[in-house]
Amino acid sequence: MDFDRATATIAYEMYHFRCLAQLYRDGKAEGGFWGQVCAQSLLLHLRIMIEFFYGKRPNDQDVTIKQFLAADGFSFSPELQEVPERMLLTSKTPNRPRSMTMREVKEALNQRLVHFGIGRWHGYHPGLDDYEPCFDDLEARIVAFRKALPEHLMIIFDNRLRQFQTRDKNITVPIASAPTLNW
């Protein structure tokens, strides 16, 4: 596997997930068209992070944390080894389960984001508040992932993040400036 390219690409996904999660938590992703765009983008990047950190690598083209964990020079980190079986939901909406397996979360996101079928209007659909408990776990995994990278991959990762942060300083609508992403 080309770990240099995989690292640069996953840095893109991690950066956008972290920015959008921060916007959501700060209340800047609420209401109107831009709020909906931010929310849908957050869920898309959440889906990608779930597949990367919790996925089982169903085909030869998917890249997951397991491949990085098996690579030479990648540091051991308990945050990256343990996968939660269930996710506790926080919504108070009636008829929503109190928890979901990570597979159920992934399938709910699939139905909402990538499949156009009856799953969009039939059955249980978690809201953003339901997915929010994933954010802290994924944030810890992203930080642990960066720390576990061998030095040359950490340089690639950090350079890619700097490119995004520099680019996003020029954004004026709907975000005044890119969120800070301290490690």
C-alpha positions in Angstrom: 0.0 0.0 0.0 1.1 3.6 -0.7 1.1 4.9 2.9 2.3 8.4 1.8 -0.7 8.9 -0.4 -3.1 7.2 2.1 -1.8 9.5 4.9 -2.3 12.7 2.8 -5.8 11.6 1.8 -6.9 10.6 5.3 -5.5 13.9 6.6 -8.0 15.6 4.3 -10.9 13.6 5.7 -9.8 14.0 9.3 -9.3 17.8 8.9 -12.8 18.3 7.4 -14.4 16.0 10.0 -12.7 18.0 12.8 -13.6 21.4 11.3 -17.2 20.5 10.8 -17.6 18.8 14.2 -16.2 22.0 15.8 -18.6 24.2 13.8 -21.5 22.0 14.9 -20.5 22.1 18.5 -20.0 25.9 18.4 -23.5 26.2 17.0 -22.3 27.7 13.6 -23.7 24.8 11.6 -27.4 25.4 12.5 -30.3 26.6 10.5 -30.7 27.6 6.9 -29.1 26.4 3.8 -25.5 26.7 5.0 -26.4 24.8 8.2 -27.8 22.0 6.2 -24.8 21.9 3.9 -22.5 21.8 7.0 -24.6 19.1 8.7 -24.7 16.8 5.6 -21.0 17.3 5.0 -20.3 16.5 8.7 -22.3 13.3 8.4 -20.5 12.3 5.2 -17.0 12.8 6.9 -18.3 11.0 10.0 -19.3 8.0 7.8 -15.8 8.0 6.3 -14.2 8.1 9.7 -16.4 5.3 11.0 -15.3 3.1 8.0 -11.6 4.0 8.5 -11.5 3.4 12.3 -14.1 0.8 12.8 -14.3 -0.9 9.4 -13.4 -4.4 8.6 -11.9 -3.7 5.1 -14.6 -5.4 3.0 -12.7 -5.0 -0.3 -9.1 -4.6 -1.6 -9.6 -0.9 -2.3 -10.6 0.2 1.1 -8.0 1.5 3.5 -8.6 1.1 7.3 -6.6 1.7 10.4 -5.8 -2.0 10.5 -3.4 -1.5 7.6 -1.6 1.3 9.4 -1.5 -0.7 12.6 0.3 -3.6 10.7 2.8 -1.2 9.0 6.4 -0.9 10.2 7.1 2.1 12.4 3.5 2.7 13.4 3.3 3.1 17.2 1.0 1.1 19.3 -1.9 3.0 20.7 -4.7 1.5 22.8 -7.1 4.2 21.4 -6.6 2.8 17.9 -6.9 -0.9 18.9 -10.2 -1.0 20.8 -13.4 -0.6 18.8 -16.6 0.2 20.6 -19.4 -2.3 19.9 -22.2 0.1 20.5 -22.8 3.8 20.5 -24.9 5.4 23.1 -27.4 7.8 21.7 -28.5 11.1 23.4 -31.7 12.0 21.6 -34.9 12.4 23.5 -37.0 11.9 20.4 -39.6 9.1 20.9 -39.1 5.7 19.2 -35.3 6.1 19.0 -33.2 3.3 20.4 -30.9 4.2 23.3 -27.9 2.6 21.6 -26.8 1.3 18.2 -24.1 -1.0 17.0 -21.4 0.7 14.9 -22.8 -1.3 12.0 -26.2 0.1 12.6 -24.8 3.6 12.7 -22.9 3.0 9.4 -26.1 1.6 7.8 -28.2 4.6 9.0 -25.6 6.9 7.4 -25.5 4.9 4.2 -29.3 5.2 3.9 -29.2 8.9 4.6 -26.2 9.9 2.5 -25.6 7.4 -0.3 -28.6 5.3 -1.0 -31.8 6.7 -2.5 -34.4 4.2 -1.3 -37.2 3.6 1.2 -34.7 3.8 4.0 -34.8 7.6 3.6 -38.5 7.9 4.6 -39.2 4.7 6.5 -37.9 3.6 9.9 -35.5 5.1 12.4 -33.2 8.0 11.3 -30.7 9.3 13.8 -30.3 13.1 13.9 -27.1 15.0 14.4 -27.6 15.0 18.2 -27.6 11.2 18.0 -24.3 11.0 16.2 -22.6 13.6 18.5 -21.3 10.9 21.0 -19.2 9.6 18.1 -17.4 12.9 17.8 -15.3 12.6 21.0 -14.3 9.0 20.3 -13.2 9.9 16.8 -11.4 13.0 17.9 -9.4 10.9 20.3 -8.7 8.4 17.6 -7.6 11.1 15.1 -5.1 12.5 17.7 -3.8 9.0 18.5 -3.5 8.2 14.8 -1.3 11.3 14.2 0.9 10.5 17.2 1.3 6.9 16.1 2.5 7.8 12.6 6.2 7.2 11.8 8.1 10.5 11.5 8.0 10.7 7.7 4.2 10.1 7.5 3.6 12.6 10.3 5.4 15.2 8.2 3.2 14.4 5.2 0.1 14.5 7.5 1.0 17.9 9.1 2.0 19.4 5.7 -1.4 18.5 4.3 -3.1 20.0 7.3 -1.1 23.2 6.9 -2.3 23.4 3.3 -5.9 23.2 4.4 -5.5 25.7 7.2 -3.8 28.2 4.9 -6.4 27.8 2.2 -9.3 28.1 4.6 -8.0 31.5 6.0 -9.5 32.9 2.7 -13.0 31.6 3.4 -15.5 34.3 4.1 -18.9 32.7 3.7 -20.3 30.9 5.6 -17.3 30.5 7.9 -15.2 33.6 8.9 -12.1 31.5 9.4 -11.0 27.9 9.7 -11.3 26.5 13.2 -8.1 26.0 15.0 -7.1 22.4 15.3 -4.6 22.1 18.1 -2.9 18.8 18.7 
